[in-house]
């Protein structure tokens, strides 16, 4: 066979894309832990970021090796390594659902960090315990369910938020976005064959320096050797047992992370790179636990952008390169330097590219008749974004000194919002456990389209059980309860679907092209309204 290249020229654009994704998360972590939780630089730059560096290089070295092995097994030279890094949604949950409550109740940043690393280790071990379920779920859940809920995350938390960030700084953002769209989305070579991702970051940085929105600062630069924190971990574990409400956050969020890994491996398979789900689950669990031991509370996972990196022609070198850069960058405190130098608006266009690539490819790889099932799976994630931002509004009002603010689901507040056409209770229910809800609904619709009423019934029963225990449609886990209308709604759905198992039904055959499309004068199809 032709030798599989460790590094290829096409790895360069992919390197900058994955680099930007992880850098953005690291900057969020550094900013929140320093300025919201008042953690000293010794913890942030000396413990958390080096721990993240250990976790990231661990996973990316393994995934680079797995790509090389897959290339040898299948006699191919175009295998792309799985992208890997800090799980963005889970990162926010750990910041504000695990570390934040402990800090706010004790005003002790050290204790909050100690409990955080204990939560990270426990989360990694939980993912290891669940890893055997991955291959089973992958076989039984339709691709529309898995890729649909994945596309929902890509739509709202990657593409939409990144595009909004661009509009906050349009002079920087639009310049970088134009380059990304030219070179990465439209797929044209830039002059002198320059990598689009690097050019976008460079142009944005130059404009940022000129406008004063970025700077050359050596704050945080130093030498921070990663070491295991056994003593702090034990203190954190003791605190974890003393705060069972934190465990109620960790368990569902790690189930989310477990499913995210499974979905992302499915996404890789959809473009021809078939990796073993079990090995990936184990790698993500070990990476998270190892990062916790070395000081990072934040779970790591296979990223959802594999199709985008595949489209860039990436091999294994981009992943290995990112791992090395972040490992040594965290040791020498260069993450802070890069964060000051590269404006967020220059990074955001690359995230837009990753988000829209995931969505576009998902529609291309599911069965055409399952496109509507994939679309249904997007909806809970839109609710998740809406509810998250409503919460941000209330938090911002509190920071401005507004007193006696209601909770988001407070009865009077929800009634007042309802009078304005905002369904707070319904949106909140949809947003809780959105990744599971989206996957279940996408699978349910796909099963119905295929006439698989038995599997559709099982899906409603699974949703019933998950609702009863609070995995979905509830802010936290609970003992199973029958006093939940949504649970009864799923049961009623199951009864209705069960009818299809016992009566003969005929699916209506429709020519979608004739029904929805009309030929436009220029030969292009247009929607017939």
Legacy VTK file of the C-alpha trace (Angstrom):
# vtk DataFile Version 3.0
C-alpha trace
ASCII
DATASET POLYDATA
POINTS 529 float
0.000 0.000 0.000
0.980 3.653 -0.261
2.530 4.800 2.979
0.088 6.573 5.284
1.574 10.034 5.939
1.943 11.114 9.533
1.652 14.728 8.398
0.142 16.017 5.162
-0.183 19.578 3.910
-3.940 19.317 4.340
-3.368 18.720 8.068
-2.457 22.382 8.468
-5.966 23.811 7.986
-7.410 21.051 10.157
-4.793 21.813 12.822
-5.910 25.428 13.061
-9.565 24.422 13.212
-9.080 21.989 16.117
-6.605 24.357 17.752
-9.150 27.186 17.639
-11.910 24.995 19.058
-9.865 23.899 22.083
-8.317 27.332 22.552
-11.750 28.942 22.761
-12.746 26.503 25.515
-9.503 27.024 27.428
-9.996 30.777 27.337
-13.522 30.407 28.715
-12.217 28.162 31.508
-9.393 30.566 32.375
-11.702 33.584 32.342
-14.512 32.084 34.438
-12.270 30.408 37.021
-10.159 33.547 37.509
-12.760 36.307 37.388
-15.972 34.582 38.517
-14.641 32.013 41.003
-11.581 34.090 42.033
-9.169 31.201 41.619
-5.542 32.344 41.822
-3.243 32.020 38.804
-1.413 29.220 40.627
-4.539 27.064 40.328
-5.680 28.203 36.871
-2.351 28.291 35.016
-0.441 25.991 37.362
-2.958 23.143 37.779
-6.096 23.322 35.615
-4.531 24.129 32.239
-1.574 21.701 32.620
-4.086 19.003 33.597
-6.044 19.782 30.450
-2.813 19.562 28.477
-2.229 16.045 29.832
-5.796 14.962 29.004
-5.677 16.423 25.489
-2.333 14.933 24.471
-3.364 11.554 25.926
-6.482 11.368 23.768
-5.026 12.853 20.603
-1.983 10.550 20.636
-4.303 7.546 20.933
-6.617 8.775 18.184
-3.638 9.491 15.915
-2.451 5.921 16.499
-5.945 4.556 15.839
-6.068 6.450 12.533
-2.737 5.006 11.464
-3.847 1.496 12.413
-7.140 1.893 10.519
-5.243 3.091 7.444
-3.052 -0.025 7.557
-6.011 -2.355 8.097
-8.019 -0.925 5.199
-5.056 -0.144 2.941
-6.043 3.530 2.710
-4.136 6.786 2.919
-7.088 9.119 3.482
-8.047 8.131 7.038
-8.736 11.115 9.302
-7.988 10.923 13.026
-10.885 11.656 15.351
-10.855 15.219 16.702
-10.787 15.368 20.490
-10.761 17.929 23.227
-12.760 19.668 25.950
-16.477 18.903 25.751
-18.026 22.365 25.331
-21.554 21.793 26.736
-20.224 19.670 29.602
-17.580 22.305 30.342
-20.312 24.854 31.089
-22.186 22.356 33.270
-19.049 21.637 35.302
-18.302 25.352 35.626
-21.750 26.484 36.755
-23.345 23.255 37.989
-20.429 21.665 39.887
-17.675 24.170 40.703
-19.856 27.283 40.921
-22.334 26.148 43.604
-19.509 24.990 45.889
-17.629 28.266 45.462
-20.739 30.378 46.040
-21.704 28.429 49.168
-18.202 28.371 50.721
-16.397 31.305 49.065
-13.401 28.958 48.915
-11.852 28.704 45.407
-9.411 25.978 46.482
-12.208 23.756 47.790
-14.247 24.384 44.628
-11.285 23.254 42.509
-10.698 20.183 44.703
-14.315 19.101 44.347
-14.063 19.858 40.626
-11.165 17.464 40.031
-12.959 14.800 42.080
-16.003 15.292 39.844
-13.762 14.979 36.791
-12.270 11.689 37.974
-15.685 10.316 38.935
-17.101 11.387 35.586
-14.306 9.640 33.708
-14.786 6.441 35.701
-18.537 6.587 35.043
-17.892 6.831 31.308
-15.609 3.800 31.562
-18.378 1.893 33.334
-20.850 2.810 30.587
-18.468 2.110 27.704
-19.757 -1.406 27.049
-23.193 0.003 26.213
-21.891 2.113 23.327
-21.734 -0.575 20.623
-25.186 -1.877 21.640
-26.861 1.533 21.432
-25.094 2.279 18.154
-26.658 -0.821 16.599
-30.227 -0.108 17.667
-30.562 3.695 17.393
-31.225 5.003 13.861
-28.577 7.255 12.400
-31.159 10.067 12.117
-31.519 10.069 15.911
-27.804 10.124 16.664
-26.753 12.544 13.930
-29.869 14.665 14.454
-29.144 15.423 18.093
-25.491 15.970 17.140
-26.549 18.464 14.473
-28.685 20.252 17.058
-25.620 20.875 19.205
-23.683 21.992 16.134
-26.455 24.388 15.119
-26.995 26.192 18.412
-23.838 25.880 20.514
-21.236 25.970 17.759
-22.509 27.791 14.666
-25.133 30.156 16.119
-23.124 31.362 19.116
-19.972 31.703 17.013
-21.813 33.738 14.372
-23.234 36.003 17.078
-19.683 36.526 18.365
-18.641 37.569 14.860
-21.419 40.173 14.787
-20.142 41.549 18.107
-16.833 42.424 16.365
-17.767 42.602 12.681
-14.609 44.253 11.376
-12.461 41.397 12.662
-15.083 38.675 12.332
-16.281 39.397 8.811
-12.730 39.502 7.453
-11.894 36.111 8.963
-15.308 34.693 8.019
-14.875 35.665 4.367
-11.575 33.773 4.247
-13.081 30.718 5.954
-16.036 30.670 3.569
-13.760 31.091 0.566
-11.201 28.479 1.503
-13.024 25.984 3.745
-16.721 26.120 2.832
-16.569 26.978 -0.888
-13.415 24.802 -1.158
-11.204 27.070 -3.273
-7.434 27.237 -2.923
-6.217 30.545 -1.567
-3.407 32.412 -3.347
-0.034 30.728 -2.877
-1.926 27.693 -1.558
-2.057 29.207 1.925
-4.103 27.315 4.561
-7.408 29.117 5.038
-7.646 28.513 8.794
-4.217 30.003 9.454
-4.844 32.972 7.170
-8.196 33.672 8.859
-6.577 33.693 12.307
-3.624 35.792 11.107
-5.794 38.414 9.395
-8.110 38.616 12.399
-5.142 38.976 14.752
-3.567 41.783 12.713
-6.866 43.683 12.600
-7.398 43.013 16.311
-3.980 44.449 17.178
-4.681 47.497 15.016
-8.048 48.080 16.699
-6.763 47.385 20.200
-9.015 44.336 20.646
-6.033 42.035 21.125
-2.630 42.522 22.674
0.809 41.040 23.179
0.858 40.192 26.880
3.042 37.785 28.821
0.756 37.584 31.864
0.509 33.960 32.956
3.620 32.847 31.062
5.901 30.608 33.142
6.764 26.958 33.727
3.983 24.772 35.143
4.918 21.105 35.311
1.822 18.849 35.534
1.796 16.613 38.605
-0.858 14.301 40.100
-2.822 15.836 42.978
-3.673 12.799 45.095
-4.147 14.735 48.337
-6.422 17.346 46.782
-8.334 14.589 45.005
-9.067 12.823 48.309
-10.293 16.097 49.840
-12.487 16.632 46.789
-13.933 13.117 46.966
-14.862 13.647 50.610
-16.600 16.887 49.636
-18.338 15.103 46.777
-19.907 12.579 49.158
-20.952 15.466 51.400
-22.735 17.136 48.466
-24.873 14.446 46.784
-26.626 17.157 44.778
-23.401 17.474 42.776
-23.537 13.757 41.950
-27.039 14.373 40.615
-25.425 16.770 38.129
-22.443 14.569 37.245
-24.368 11.386 36.425
-26.671 12.749 33.692
-23.985 14.985 32.227
-21.580 12.049 31.902
-24.332 10.030 30.258
-24.576 12.957 27.853
-20.806 12.828 27.288
-20.981 9.075 26.737
-23.711 9.512 24.116
-21.822 12.411 22.529
-18.803 10.175 22.014
-20.995 7.454 20.519
-22.694 9.906 18.158
-19.409 11.445 17.075
-17.915 8.055 16.254
-21.055 7.384 14.210
-20.448 10.704 12.445
-16.925 9.560 11.543
-18.251 6.274 10.178
-20.719 8.183 8.000
-17.766 9.600 6.035
-15.892 6.321 5.784
-13.723 6.180 8.929
-15.034 3.325 11.066
-13.557 3.391 14.557
-14.452 0.985 17.402
-16.958 2.684 19.693
-15.810 0.767 22.775
-12.178 1.848 22.366
-13.260 5.472 21.921
-15.481 5.372 25.014
-12.595 3.963 27.056
-10.187 6.579 25.698
-12.532 9.443 26.556
-13.192 8.074 30.035
-9.496 7.553 30.766
-8.622 10.984 29.356
-11.178 12.691 31.593
-10.069 10.754 34.698
-6.384 11.372 33.939
-7.024 15.081 33.463
-8.811 15.177 36.825
-5.891 13.497 38.570
-3.508 16.076 37.079
-5.665 19.067 38.010
-8.377 19.569 35.365
-12.046 19.155 36.356
-13.273 19.250 32.750
-14.305 16.156 30.740
-12.833 15.517 27.314
-14.498 13.771 24.408
-14.362 12.987 20.712
-15.420 16.196 18.992
-18.390 16.446 16.698
-16.510 17.937 13.741
-14.995 14.834 12.147
-16.798 15.347 8.797
-15.397 18.882 8.615
-11.839 17.679 9.237
-12.366 14.892 6.720
-13.495 17.459 4.192
-10.261 19.369 4.774
-8.290 16.245 3.831
-6.810 15.827 7.314
-4.885 12.701 8.265
-3.433 12.027 11.741
-0.866 14.810 11.941
-3.305 17.591 12.744
-4.503 15.802 15.883
-1.004 14.937 17.055
0.124 18.513 16.401
-2.716 20.021 18.439
-1.989 17.626 21.291
1.679 18.598 21.376
0.982 22.335 21.114
-1.507 22.347 23.978
0.620 20.073 26.147
3.713 22.256 25.882
1.640 25.440 25.673
-0.006 24.640 29.009
3.345 23.797 30.596
4.817 27.168 29.576
1.655 29.221 30.095
1.344 30.065 26.399
-2.427 29.540 26.368
-2.844 32.873 28.148
-0.472 34.520 25.672
-2.399 33.168 22.670
-5.692 34.140 24.251
-4.563 37.747 24.525
-3.122 37.736 21.004
-5.883 36.056 18.944
-9.300 37.781 19.094
-12.305 35.558 19.705
-13.944 37.018 16.598
-11.076 35.579 14.526
-11.563 32.123 16.039
-15.362 32.117 15.680
-15.520 31.712 11.854
-13.722 28.378 12.104
-16.360 27.222 14.579
-19.088 28.332 12.154
-17.459 26.161 9.487
-17.319 23.163 11.817
-20.964 23.592 12.840
-22.467 23.950 9.370
-20.312 21.122 7.997
-21.706 18.726 10.588
-25.297 19.674 9.783
-24.835 19.540 6.022
-23.143 16.163 6.093
-25.735 14.703 8.461
-28.505 15.427 5.970
-26.415 13.882 3.203
-25.718 10.578 4.956
-29.111 9.721 6.469
-31.709 8.003 4.317
-33.590 10.694 2.334
-36.901 9.764 3.954
-35.287 10.231 7.392
-34.400 13.896 6.781
-37.530 14.998 8.618
-36.607 12.758 11.583
-33.205 14.421 11.723
-34.906 17.831 11.670
-37.175 16.887 14.580
-34.076 15.945 16.599
-32.762 19.514 16.248
-35.684 21.119 18.069
-34.822 20.353 21.747
-31.413 21.956 21.245
-32.998 25.194 20.055
-35.016 25.176 23.291
-31.811 24.507 25.201
-30.197 27.615 23.746
-33.294 29.723 24.451
-33.501 28.593 28.091
-29.758 29.031 28.603
-29.936 32.615 27.369
-33.039 33.374 29.434
-31.029 32.259 32.451
-28.163 34.495 31.322
-30.533 37.480 31.207
-31.642 36.859 34.798
-28.017 36.410 35.856
-27.024 39.669 34.174
-29.853 41.520 35.920
-28.655 40.118 39.237
-25.101 41.294 38.554
-26.492 44.791 37.936
-27.977 44.816 41.419
-31.598 44.033 40.559
-33.091 42.360 43.624
-35.833 39.772 44.164
-35.433 38.257 40.726
-37.700 35.244 40.127
-36.480 31.822 39.162
-36.892 30.918 35.525
-39.734 28.490 36.268
-41.338 30.619 39.004
-45.129 30.438 38.549
-45.767 34.182 38.310
-42.795 34.719 36.023
-43.774 31.881 33.684
-47.351 33.219 33.514
-46.066 36.702 32.713
-43.795 35.276 30.024
-46.680 33.229 28.634
-48.669 36.431 28.191
-45.810 37.567 25.948
-45.897 34.363 23.925
-42.899 32.741 25.648
-43.547 29.163 26.787
-41.051 29.034 29.646
-42.209 25.755 31.193
-42.380 23.964 27.856
-39.025 25.287 26.677
-37.446 24.379 30.023
-38.798 20.829 29.807
-37.484 20.434 26.257
-34.084 21.856 27.164
-33.436 19.525 30.116
-31.631 16.488 28.751
-31.823 17.895 25.226
-29.299 15.485 23.755
-31.274 12.460 24.961
-34.610 14.018 24.015
-33.415 14.893 20.525
-32.028 11.417 19.975
-35.235 9.754 21.204
-37.501 11.908 19.055
-35.308 11.498 15.979
-35.283 7.729 16.479
-39.045 7.643 17.108
-39.863 9.475 13.874
-37.389 7.363 11.884
-38.931 4.152 13.241
-42.415 5.371 12.314
-41.335 6.295 8.796
-39.886 2.794 8.382
-43.082 1.207 9.721
-41.160 -0.239 12.675
-43.960 0.272 15.212
-42.427 -2.110 17.739
-39.199 -0.110 18.000
-41.200 3.133 18.072
-43.153 1.721 21.036
-39.927 0.785 22.839
-38.662 4.334 22.244
-41.709 5.843 23.963
-41.254 3.432 26.880
-37.592 4.431 27.185
-38.634 8.097 27.179
-41.220 7.318 29.875
-38.628 5.749 32.180
-36.044 8.476 31.556
-38.666 11.141 32.298
-39.747 9.407 35.499
-36.185 9.432 36.843
-35.475 12.987 35.650
-32.845 12.177 33.029
-34.916 14.240 30.582
-37.433 17.068 31.069
-36.240 17.750 34.637
-33.429 19.913 36.065
-31.932 17.031 38.092
-32.229 13.327 38.841
-34.882 12.114 41.275
-36.562 8.991 42.557
-38.991 7.629 39.989
-42.275 9.526 40.101
-45.652 8.976 38.483
-46.609 12.594 39.148
-45.231 13.854 35.837
-47.618 14.731 32.983
-44.897 14.423 30.334
-44.307 10.815 31.376
-48.005 10.048 30.897
-47.850 11.806 27.549
-45.161 9.388 26.403
-47.249 6.451 27.630
-50.240 7.662 25.626
-47.993 7.943 22.570
-46.907 4.362 23.152
-50.503 3.141 23.282
-51.301 4.921 20.014
-48.200 3.537 18.304
-48.990 0.035 19.582
-52.156 0.113 17.483
-49.941 0.069 14.413
-48.554 -3.303 15.490
-51.961 -4.974 15.356
-53.836 -3.285 12.525
-52.927 -3.337 8.877
-51.875 0.105 7.686
-50.676 1.281 4.308
-48.091 3.996 3.925
-49.151 6.750 1.535
-46.774 6.886 -1.402
-45.981 10.415 -2.494
-43.531 11.744 -5.012
-41.736 14.335 -2.945
-40.195 15.969 -6.000
-43.588 16.495 -7.643
-45.275 17.495 -4.397
-42.763 20.065 -3.144
-40.578 21.117 -6.041
-41.334 23.003 -9.210
-38.883 23.662 -12.007
-37.662 27.224 -11.967
-37.023 29.059 -15.248
-33.255 28.727 -14.900
-33.470 24.986 -14.387
-32.901 25.138 -10.647
-35.521 23.522 -8.377
-37.591 25.867 -6.251
-40.119 25.231 -3.520
-43.659 25.284 -4.858
-45.837 27.229 -2.431
LINES 1 530
529 0 1 2 3 4 5 6 7 8 9 10 11 12 13 14 15 16 17 18 19 20 21 22 23 24 25 26 27 28 29 30 31 32 33 34 35 36 37 38 39 40 41 42 43 44 45 46 47 48 49 50 51 52 53 54 55 56 57 58 59 60 61 62 63 64 65 66 67 68 69 70 71 72 73 74 75 76 77 78 79 80 81 82 83 84 85 86 87 88 89 90 91 92 93 94 95 96 97 98 99 100 101 102 103 104 105 106 107 108 109 110 111 112 113 114 115 116 117 118 119 120 121 122 123 124 125 126 127 128 129 130 131 132 133 134 135 136 137 138 139 140 141 142 143 144 145 146 147 148 149 150 151 152 153 154 155 156 157 158 159 160 161 162 163 164 165 166 167 168 169 170 171 172 173 174 175 176 177 178 179 180 181 182 183 184 185 186 187 188 189 190 191 192 193 194 195 196 197 198 199 200 201 202 203 204 205 206 207 208 209 210 211 212 213 214 215 216 217 218 219 220 221 222 223 224 225 226 227 228 229 230 231 232 233 234 235 236 237 238 239 240 241 242 243 244 245 246 247 248 249 250 251 252 253 254 255 256 257 258 259 260 261 262 263 264 265 266 267 268 269 270 271 272 273 274 275 276 277 278 279 280 281 282 283 284 285 286 287 288 289 290 291 292 293 294 295 296 297 298 299 300 301 302 303 304 305 306 307 308 309 310 311 312 313 314 315 316 317 318 319 320 321 322 323 324 325 326 327 328 329 330 331 332 333 334 335 336 337 338 339 340 341 342 343 344 345 346 347 348 349 350 351 352 353 354 355 356 357 358 359 360 361 362 363 364 365 366 367 368 369 370 371 372 373 374 375 376 377 378 379 380 381 382 383 384 385 386 387 388 389 390 391 392 393 394 395 396 397 398 399 400 401 402 403 404 405 406 407 408 409 410 411 412 413 414 415 416 417 418 419 420 421 422 423 424 425 426 427 428 429 430 431 432 433 434 435 436 437 438 439 440 441 442 443 444 445 446 447 448 449 450 451 452 453 454 455 456 457 458 459 460 461 462 463 464 465 466 467 468 469 470 471 472 473 474 475 476 477 478 479 480 481 482 483 484 485 486 487 488 489 490 491 492 493 494 495 496 497 498 499 500 501 502 503 504 505 506 507 508 509 510 511 512 513 514 515 516 517 518 519 520 521 522 523 524 525 526 527 528
